[in-house]
Amino acid sequence: MSEALVKQDAAVLDRLWSNDLVFTFPNGKMSTKAQRLAGQKPPDQADQSTNTNDQVKVHLYGNTAVVTVLSTWKGKAGTQEYSDQFQATHLWVKQRGRWQLVAAHVSQLKK
């Protein structure tokens, strides 16, 4: 999923995200799958950022998985370079034979 987010690949994200997705941004605002997909830019307009998953922990509970991800995003916004770490909690559910993200909460770590 990280690569699809970096590339803003809406087709891949559409398959990975449940129609019921609830996403909570670091600022506390929430969005749905439709809202997140609408915000994806075409590949030629996407930010030139990179994402590294520094630590991933998966806890399985039948058809449900709780995943914690510590990631680092690096890139350039205009002329300003950035490098930020985020801690995310994802809730995945196996639906119709495939895993889909149903909820995510992301917090930016302070430097």
C-alpha positions in Angstrom: 0.0 0.0 0.0 2.9 2.4 0.7 4.1 2.3 -2.9 0.5 3.0 -4.1 0.3 6.0 -1.8 3.6 7.4 -3.0 2.6 6.9 -6.6 -1.0 8.1 -5.9 -2.2 5.0 -7.7 -6.0 5.3 -7.3 -6.7 2.0 -9.0 -4.6 0.0 -6.6 -5.9 2.0 -3.6 -9.4 1.4 -4.7 -8.8 -2.3 -4.5 -7.0 -2.2 -1.1 -9.4 0.2 0.6 -12.8 -1.0 1.8 -15.8 1.0 0.6 -16.4 1.6 4.4 -12.9 3.1 4.9 -12.6 5.7 7.7 -9.3 7.6 7.6 -8.1 9.9 10.3 -5.4 12.4 9.4 -2.7 13.7 11.7 -4.7 16.9 12.2 -7.7 14.9 13.4 -9.8 15.4 10.2 -11.6 12.3 8.9 -12.3 11.2 5.4 -14.0 8.4 3.5 -12.7 6.2 0.7 -14.4 8.3 -1.9 -12.9 11.5 -0.5 -9.4 10.0 -0.3 -9.5 8.7 -3.8 -10.8 12.1 -5.1 -7.7 13.7 -3.6 -5.2 11.5 -5.5 -3.3 13.3 -8.3 -2.4 11.8 -11.7 1.1 10.3 -11.6 2.7 13.2 -13.6 1.3 15.7 -11.0 2.1 13.6 -7.8 4.6 14.9 -5.2 8.0 13.3 -5.7 8.0 11.8 -2.2 9.4 8.5 -0.9 8.1 6.4 1.9 10.0 3.9 4.0 8.3 1.6 6.5 10.7 1.6 9.4 8.7 -0.9 11.6 5.6 -2.9 10.9 3.8 -5.1 13.4 0.8 -7.3 12.5 -1.6 -8.9 15.0 -4.1 -11.3 13.5 -7.5 -12.0 15.0 -9.2 -14.4 12.5 -10.4 -12.3 9.6 -9.2 -9.1 11.2 -5.7 -7.7 11.5 -4.4 -4.7 13.5 -1.3 -3.3 11.9 1.0 -0.7 13.4 3.3 1.1 11.0 6.2 3.5 11.8 7.1 5.2 8.5 9.3 8.0 7.2 8.2 10.2 4.4 10.8 12.3 2.5 10.4 14.6 -0.4 10.3 18.1 -1.6 7.3 20.5 -1.4 8.2 23.4 -3.8 11.8 24.2 -2.9 11.5 22.9 0.7 12.8 19.4 1.5 11.1 17.5 4.2 11.6 14.3 6.2 8.8 13.4 8.7 8.0 10.3 10.7 4.4 9.0 11.2 2.9 6.3 13.4 -0.2 4.7 12.0 -2.7 2.1 13.2 -4.5 0.2 10.4 -7.5 -2.1 10.8 -7.7 -4.7 7.9 -10.5 -7.1 7.4 -10.6 -10.1 5.0 -13.7 -9.6 2.9 -14.7 -11.7 -0.1 -11.3 -13.5 0.0 -9.1 -10.4 0.1 -7.7 -8.1 2.7 -9.0 -4.5 2.7 -8.2 -1.5 4.9 -11.4 -0.4 6.8 -9.9 2.1 9.2 -6.6 4.0 9.6 -5.4 6.6 12.1 -2.1 8.5 11.4 -0.1 10.6 13.9 2.9 12.7 13.0 5.8 12.2 15.4 7.4 15.4 16.8 11.1 15.9 16.0 
